[in-house]
Amino acid sequence: MARERKKVLTGQVVSDKMDKTIVVSVSRTNRHPLYGKVVSVNKKYKAHDENNQAAMGDTVKIVESRPMSKEKRWVMTEIVEQAQR
């Protein structure tokens, strides 16, 4: 039986105020099912950042993982692009 691949998302860090946790905003574009208009959808995910490396404005890659708390189910794997400090 093959194991399922974990989801990988890329988004921007909108908050790094918590210890070892970042909030990542991921934006996607979807087509409206009835009207066909392209709509951008934003969703926020809480992700685990073990060494507190990511800062606000950074673009990061997050991967699905086991639940670590009530809302935290993602882990930051890499910082794709750092924001200007």
N, CA, C and O atoms as CSV, one atom per row, in Angstrom:
chain,resi,resn,atom,element,x,y,z
A,1,MET,N,N,0.832,-1.184,0.000
A,1,MET,CA,C,0.000,0.000,0.000
A,1,MET,C,C,0.879,1.251,0.000
A,1,MET,O,O,1.734,1.404,0.873
A,2,ALA,N,N,0.679,2.140,-0.963
A,2,ALA,CA,C,1.486,3.348,-1.065
A,2,ALA,C,C,1.036,4.391,-0.049
A,2,ALA,O,O,-0.156,4.560,0.208
A,3,ARG,N,N,2.016,5.083,0.522
A,3,ARG,CA,C,1.697,6.147,1.477
A,3,ARG,C,C,1.322,7.407,0.726
A,3,ARG,O,O,1.862,7.696,-0.342
A,4,GLU,N,N,0.387,8.154,1.297
A,4,GLU,CA,C,-0.044,9.394,0.650
A,4,GLU,C,C,1.019,10.467,0.819
A,4,GLU,O,O,1.712,10.518,1.836
A,5,ARG,N,N,1.139,11.326,-0.192
A,5,ARG,CA,C,2.083,12.427,-0.125
A,5,ARG,C,C,1.498,13.546,0.717
A,5,ARG,O,O,0.293,13.792,0.687
A,6,LYS,N,N,2.352,14.219,1.464
A,6,LYS,CA,C,1.898,15.327,2.290
A,6,LYS,C,C,1.755,16.578,1.439
A,6,LYS,O,O,2.521,16.795,0.500
A,7,LYS,N,N,0.758,17.406,1.778
A,7,LYS,CA,C,0.524,18.637,1.032
A,7,LYS,C,C,1.612,19.647,1.345
A,7,LYS,O,O,2.068,19.747,2.485
A,8,VAL,N,N,2.031,20.398,0.327
A,8,VAL,CA,C,3.026,21.454,0.476
A,8,VAL,C,C,2.401,22.749,-0.015
A,8,VAL,O,O,1.870,22.805,-1.124
A,9,LEU,N,N,2.464,23.795,0.813
A,9,LEU,CA,C,1.911,25.091,0.452
A,9,LEU,C,C,2.982,26.163,0.602
A,9,LEU,O,O,3.897,26.028,1.415
A,10,THR,N,N,2.862,27.231,-0.188
A,10,THR,CA,C,3.781,28.360,-0.099
A,10,THR,C,C,2.969,29.613,0.209
A,10,THR,O,O,1.946,29.871,-0.425
A,11,GLY,N,N,3.424,30.376,1.171
A,11,GLY,CA,C,2.694,31.580,1.544
A,11,GLY,C,C,3.574,32.557,2.297
A,11,GLY,O,O,4.763,32.313,2.507
A,12,GLN,N,N,2.963,33.683,2.708
A,12,GLN,CA,C,3.686,34.737,3.408
A,12,GLN,C,C,3.401,34.700,4.893
A,12,GLN,O,O,2.273,34.437,5.310
A,13,VAL,N,N,4.427,34.963,5.694
A,13,VAL,CA,C,4.263,35.006,7.140
A,13,VAL,C,C,3.583,36.327,7.500
A,13,VAL,O,O,4.078,37.402,7.161
A,14,VAL,N,N,2.442,36.236,8.190
A,14,VAL,CA,C,1.713,37.445,8.593
A,14,VAL,C,C,1.852,37.706,10.087
A,14,VAL,O,O,1.531,38.800,10.553
A,15,SER,N,N,2.331,36.708,10.856
A,15,SER,CA,C,2.565,36.910,12.279
A,15,SER,C,C,3.637,35.944,12.766
A,15,SER,O,O,3.636,34.763,12.419
A,16,ASP,N,N,4.565,36.478,13.590
A,16,ASP,CA,C,5.595,35.625,14.199
A,16,ASP,C,C,5.706,35.920,15.692
A,16,ASP,O,O,6.767,35.741,16.288
A,17,LYS,N,N,4.612,36.370,16.289
A,17,LYS,CA,C,4.638,36.800,17.691
A,17,LYS,C,C,4.622,35.639,18.680
A,17,LYS,O,O,5.030,35.803,19.829
A,18,MET,N,N,4.158,34.473,18.250
A,18,MET,CA,C,4.107,33.324,19.149
A,18,MET,C,C,5.461,32.614,19.178
A,18,MET,O,O,6.267,32.749,18.258
A,19,ASP,N,N,5.694,31.855,20.253
A,19,ASP,CA,C,6.943,31.110,20.363
A,19,ASP,C,C,6.852,29.820,19.560
A,19,ASP,O,O,5.951,29.011,19.781
A,20,LYS,N,N,7.781,29.625,18.628
A,20,LYS,CA,C,7.859,28.437,17.763
A,20,LYS,C,C,6.636,28.256,16.866
A,20,LYS,O,O,6.381,27.148,16.395
A,21,THR,N,N,5.880,29.318,16.622
A,21,THR,CA,C,4.698,29.238,15.757
A,21,THR,C,C,4.645,30.476,14.875
A,21,THR,O,O,4.906,31.591,15.328
A,22,ILE,N,N,4.301,30.263,13.602
A,22,ILE,CA,C,4.082,31.381,12.680
A,22,ILE,C,C,2.699,31.217,12.051
A,22,ILE,O,O,2.163,30.112,11.968
A,23,VAL,N,N,2.140,32.332,11.614
A,23,VAL,CA,C,0.880,32.302,10.887
A,23,VAL,C,C,1.207,32.619,9.442
A,23,VAL,O,O,1.785,33.663,9.138
A,24,VAL,N,N,0.829,31.701,8.543
A,24,VAL,CA,C,1.156,31.829,7.120
A,24,VAL,C,C,-0.124,32.032,6.330
A,24,VAL,O,O,-1.069,31.253,6.455
A,25,SER,N,N,-0.156,33.086,5.510
A,25,SER,CA,C,-1.309,33.363,4.657
A,25,SER,C,C,-1.021,32.826,3.262
A,25,SER,O,O,-0.060,33.236,2.611
A,26,VAL,N,N,-1.874,31.895,2.808
A,26,VAL,CA,C,-1.712,31.276,1.492
A,26,VAL,C,C,-2.841,31.777,0.604
A,26,VAL,O,O,-4.015,31.626,0.942
A,27,SER,N,N,-2.484,32.378,-0.544
A,27,SER,CA,C,-3.517,32.871,-1.454
A,27,SER,C,C,-3.581,31.981,-2.688
A,27,SER,O,O,-2.556,31.591,-3.246
A,28,ARG,N,N,-4.798,31.671,-3.100
A,28,ARG,CA,C,-5.040,30.843,-4.280
A,28,ARG,C,C,-6.060,31.537,-5.161
A,28,ARG,O,O,-6.801,32.407,-4.703
A,29,THR,N,N,-6.093,31.151,-6.419
A,29,THR,CA,C,-7.135,31.666,-7.308
A,29,THR,C,C,-8.035,30.506,-7.715
A,29,THR,O,O,-7.568,29.458,-8.159
A,30,ASN,N,N,-9.330,30.721,-7.553
A,30,ASN,CA,C,-10.328,29.718,-7.928
A,30,ASN,C,C,-11.316,30.337,-8.885
A,30,ASN,O,O,-11.545,31.546,-8.867
A,31,ARG,N,N,-11.896,29.507,-9.714
A,31,ARG,CA,C,-12.945,29.971,-10.609
A,31,ARG,C,C,-14.290,29.718,-9.938
A,31,ARG,O,O,-14.543,28.626,-9.429
A,32,HIS,N,N,-15.147,30.731,-9.939
A,32,HIS,CA,C,-16.470,30.587,-9.323
A,32,HIS,C,C,-17.260,29.524,-10.082
A,32,HIS,O,O,-17.308,29.562,-11.311
A,33,PRO,N,N,-17.891,28.559,-9.363
A,33,PRO,CA,C,-18.540,27.439,-10.051
A,33,PRO,C,C,-19.686,27.842,-10.977
A,33,PRO,O,O,-19.885,27.214,-12.017
A,34,LEU,N,N,-20.435,28.871,-10.617
A,34,LEU,CA,C,-21.581,29.257,-11.436
A,34,LEU,C,C,-21.249,30.365,-12.421
A,34,LEU,O,O,-21.589,30.273,-13.600
A,35,TYR,N,N,-20.585,31.416,-11.942
A,35,TYR,CA,C,-20.381,32.600,-12.771
A,35,TYR,C,C,-19.069,32.612,-13.535
A,35,TYR,O,O,-18.901,33.411,-14.456
A,36,GLY,N,N,-18.135,31.739,-13.170
A,36,GLY,CA,C,-16.901,31.620,-13.943
A,36,GLY,C,C,-15.869,32.690,-13.659
A,36,GLY,O,O,-14.787,32.665,-14.246
A,37,LYS,N,N,-16.173,33.640,-12.767
A,37,LYS,CA,C,-15.225,34.705,-12.456
A,37,LYS,C,C,-14.080,34.138,-11.618
A,37,LYS,O,O,-14.302,33.286,-10.758
A,38,VAL,N,N,-12.861,34.607,-11.867
A,38,VAL,CA,C,-11.704,34.168,-11.109
A,38,VAL,C,C,-11.662,34.968,-9.807
A,38,VAL,O,O,-11.613,36.198,-9.814
A,39,VAL,N,N,-11.681,34.235,-8.687
A,39,VAL,CA,C,-11.717,34.853,-7.368
A,39,VAL,C,C,-10.478,34.429,-6.598
A,39,VAL,O,O,-10.114,33.253,-6.606
A,40,SER,N,N,-9.819,35.391,-5.924
A,40,SER,CA,C,-8.669,35.015,-5.108
A,40,SER,C,C,-9.146,34.708,-3.702
A,40,SER,O,O,-9.939,35.449,-3.121
A,41,VAL,N,N,-8.643,33.588,-3.157
A,41,VAL,CA,C,-9.047,33.116,-1.843
A,41,VAL,C,C,-7.817,33.094,-0.947
A,41,VAL,O,O,-6.796,32.509,-1.309
A,42,ASN,N,N,-7.906,33.732,0.232
A,42,ASN,CA,C,-6.808,33.729,1.199
A,42,ASN,C,C,-7.181,32.866,2.385
A,42,ASN,O,O,-8.319,32.905,2.854
A,43,LYS,N,N,-6.220,32.081,2.877
A,43,LYS,CA,C,-6.458,31.275,4.060
A,43,LYS,C,C,-5.213,31.307,4.933
A,43,LYS,O,O,-4.091,31.278,4.428
A,44,LYS,N,N,-5.415,31.366,6.244
A,44,LYS,CA,C,-4.295,31.420,7.175
A,44,LYS,C,C,-4.085,30.059,7.830
A,44,LYS,O,O,-5.040,29.388,8.220
A,45,TYR,N,N,-2.827,29.668,7.942
A,45,TYR,CA,C,-2.457,28.408,8.581
A,45,TYR,C,C,-1.447,28.702,9.681
A,45,TYR,O,O,-0.556,29.532,9.501
A,46,LYS,N,N,-1.582,28.020,10.830
A,46,LYS,CA,C,-0.570,28.112,11.885
A,46,LYS,C,C,0.437,26.993,11.639
A,46,LYS,O,O,0.067,25.830,11.482
A,47,ALA,N,N,1.708,27.364,11.608
A,47,ALA,CA,C,2.762,26.398,11.301
A,47,ALA,C,C,3.836,26.409,12.381
A,47,ALA,O,O,4.098,27.439,13.002
A,48,HIS,N,N,4.451,25.254,12.595
A,48,HIS,CA,C,5.509,25.101,13.592
A,48,HIS,C,C,6.828,25.589,13.013
A,48,HIS,O,O,7.221,25.193,11.916
A,49,ASP,N,N,7.516,26.463,13.769
A,49,ASP,CA,C,8.819,27.003,13.371
A,49,ASP,C,C,9.772,26.759,14.541
A,49,ASP,O,O,9.885,27.595,15.437
A,50,GLU,N,N,10.451,25.624,14.531
A,50,GLU,CA,C,11.228,25.150,15.685
A,50,GLU,C,C,12.233,26.165,16.199
A,50,GLU,O,O,12.338,26.359,17.410
A,51,ASN,N,N,12.979,26.821,15.308
A,51,ASN,CA,C,14.055,27.721,15.731
A,51,ASN,C,C,13.691,29.199,15.631
A,51,ASN,O,O,14.566,30.059,15.728
A,52,ASN,N,N,12.428,29.495,15.443
A,52,ASN,CA,C,11.966,30.887,15.293
A,52,ASN,C,C,12.763,31.633,14.224
A,52,ASN,O,O,13.192,32.766,14.443
A,53,GLN,N,N,12.961,30.992,13.061
A,53,GLN,CA,C,13.759,31.579,11.985
A,53,GLN,C,C,12.969,32.568,11.150
A,53,GLN,O,O,13.507,33.597,10.743
A,54,ALA,N,N,11.708,32.278,10.889
A,54,ALA,CA,C,10.914,33.097,9.982
A,54,ALA,C,C,10.472,34.386,10.659
A,54,ALA,O,O,10.175,34.414,11.854
A,55,ALA,N,N,10.435,35.452,9.868
A,55,ALA,CA,C,9.976,36.747,10.366
A,55,ALA,C,C,8.814,37.221,9.496
A,55,ALA,O,O,8.550,36.660,8.433
A,56,MET,N,N,8.136,38.248,9.957
A,56,MET,CA,C,6.992,38.760,9.217
A,56,MET,C,C,7.409,39.207,7.817
A,56,MET,O,O,8.430,39.873,7.647
A,57,GLY,N,N,6.609,38.833,6.820
A,57,GLY,CA,C,6.887,39.225,5.446
A,57,GLY,C,C,7.672,38.198,4.657
A,57,GLY,O,O,7.737,38.289,3.431
A,58,ASP,N,N,8.274,37.218,5.328
A,58,ASP,CA,C,9.021,36.174,4.626
A,58,ASP,C,C,8.069,35.278,3.838
A,58,ASP,O,O,6.924,35.072,4.240
A,59,THR,N,N,8.547,34.751,2.721
A,59,THR,CA,C,7.809,33.749,1.968
A,59,THR,C,C,8.357,32.391,2.380
A,59,THR,O,O,9.557,32.141,2.277
A,60,VAL,N,N,7.466,31.511,2.849
A,60,VAL,CA,C,7.908,30.221,3.387
A,60,VAL,C,C,7.137,29.073,2.759
A,60,VAL,O,O,6.054,29.252,2.202
A,61,LYS,N,N,7.728,27.884,2.867
A,61,LYS,CA,C,7.096,26.647,2.416
A,61,LYS,C,C,6.678,25.869,3.650
A,61,LYS,O,O,7.485,25.667,4.557
A,62,ILE,N,N,5.410,25.425,3.696
A,62,ILE,CA,C,4.931,24.652,4.840
A,62,ILE,C,C,4.422,23.297,4.363
A,62,ILE,O,O,3.904,23.165,3.254
A,63,VAL,N,N,4.583,22.280,5.233
A,63,VAL,CA,C,4.213,20.901,4.905
A,63,VAL,C,C,3.255,20.387,5.967
A,63,VAL,O,O,3.400,20.682,7.153
A,64,GLU,N,N,2.275,19.614,5.520
A,64,GLU,CA,C,1.291,18.997,6.407
A,64,GLU,C,C,1.988,18.058,7.392
A,64,GLU,O,O,2.945,17.371,7.037
A,65,SER,N,N,1.490,18.037,8.651
A,65,SER,CA,C,2.090,17.147,9.642
A,65,SER,C,C,1.035,16.693,10.638
A,65,SER,O,O,-0.151,16.984,10.484
A,66,ARG,N,N,1.481,15.980,11.654
A,66,ARG,CA,C,0.564,15.541,12.696
A,66,ARG,C,C,0.098,16.754,13.484
A,66,ARG,O,O,0.788,17.773,13.489
A,67,PRO,N,N,-1.056,16.679,14.153
A,67,PRO,CA,C,-1.510,17.809,14.969
A,67,PRO,C,C,-0.556,18.060,16.141
A,67,PRO,O,O,-0.223,17.145,16.894
A,68,MET,N,N,-0.129,19.306,16.277
A,68,MET,CA,C,0.773,19.674,17.374
A,68,MET,C,C,0.044,20.434,18.469
A,68,MET,O,O,0.507,20.488,19.609
A,69,SER,N,N,-1.090,21.019,18.128
A,69,SER,CA,C,-1.929,21.700,19.106
A,69,SER,C,C,-3.331,21.778,18.510
A,69,SER,O,O,-3.623,21.134,17.502
A,70,LYS,N,N,-4.187,22.567,19.135
A,70,LYS,CA,C,-5.573,22.648,18.679
A,70,LYS,C,C,-5.674,23.081,17.212
A,70,LYS,O,O,-6.483,22.534,16.462
A,71,GLU,N,N,-4.861,24.056,16.800
A,71,GLU,CA,C,-4.954,24.592,15.427
A,71,GLU,C,C,-3.703,24.379,14.583
A,71,GLU,O,O,-3.731,24.636,13.379
A,72,LYS,N,N,-2.614,23.920,15.177
A,72,LYS,CA,C,-1.336,23.826,14.462
A,72,LYS,C,C,-1.144,22.445,13.873
A,72,LYS,O,O,-0.948,21.472,14.600
A,73,ARG,N,N,-1.203,22.360,12.531
A,73,ARG,CA,C,-1.070,21.079,11.820
A,73,ARG,C,C,-0.093,21.153,10.640
A,73,ARG,O,O,-0.120,20.292,9.760
A,74,TRP,N,N,0.756,22.162,10.620
A,74,TRP,CA,C,1.713,22.365,9.535
A,74,TRP,C,C,3.092,22.643,10.132
A,74,TRP,O,O,3.208,23.118,11.262
A,75,VAL,N,N,4.135,22.341,9.357
A,75,VAL,CA,C,5.510,22.591,9.774
A,75,VAL,C,C,6.209,23.382,8.678
A,75,VAL,O,O,6.100,23.044,7.500
A,76,MET,N,N,6.926,24.437,9.062
A,76,MET,CA,C,7.703,25.205,8.094
A,76,MET,C,C,8.947,24.415,7.713
A,76,MET,O,O,9.704,23.986,8.584
A,77,THR,N,N,9.162,24.219,6.397
A,77,THR,CA,C,10.333,23.464,5.961
A,77,THR,C,C,11.462,24.372,5.490
A,77,THR,O,O,12.631,24.091,5.754
A,78,GLU,N,N,11.127,25.454,4.796
A,78,GLU,CA,C,12.182,26.341,4.317
A,78,GLU,C,C,11.674,27.755,4.109
A,78,GLU,O,O,10.486,27.982,3.879
A,79,ILE,N,N,12.600,28.702,4.196
A,79,ILE,CA,C,12.295,30.103,3.880
A,79,ILE,C,C,12.689,30.302,2.430
A,79,ILE,O,O,13.868,30.240,2.083
A,80,VAL,N,N,11.696,30.541,1.585
A,80,VAL,CA,C,11.938,30.700,0.140
A,80,VAL,C,C,12.557,32.055,-0.135
A,80,VAL,O,O,13.506,32.165,-0.912
A,81,GLU,N,N,12.018,33.100,0.507
A,81,GLU,CA,C,12.508,34.459,0.271
A,81,GLU,C,C,12.364,35.253,1.548
A,81,GLU,O,O,11.301,35.246,2.169
A,82,GLN,N,N,13.428,35.944,1.950
A,82,GLN,CA,C,13.361,36.749,3.163
A,82,GLN,C,C,12.901,38.161,2.839
A,82,GLN,O,O,13.264,38.730,1.809
A,83,ALA,N,N,12.088,38.720,3.742
A,83,ALA,CA,C,11.632,40.103,3.580
A,83,ALA,C,C,12.768,41.039,3.944
A,83,ALA,O,O,13.654,40.684,4.722
A,84,GLN,N,N,12.738,42.231,3.380
A,84,GLN,CA,C,13.767,43.212,3.712
A,84,GLN,C,C,13.537,43.714,5.127
A,84,GLN,O,O,12.436,44.143,5.472
A,85,ARG,N,N,14.565,43.659,5.931
A,85,ARG,CA,C,14.448,44.044,7.338
A,85,ARG,C,C,14.875,45.467,7.548
A,85,ARG,O,O,14.842,45.962,8.674
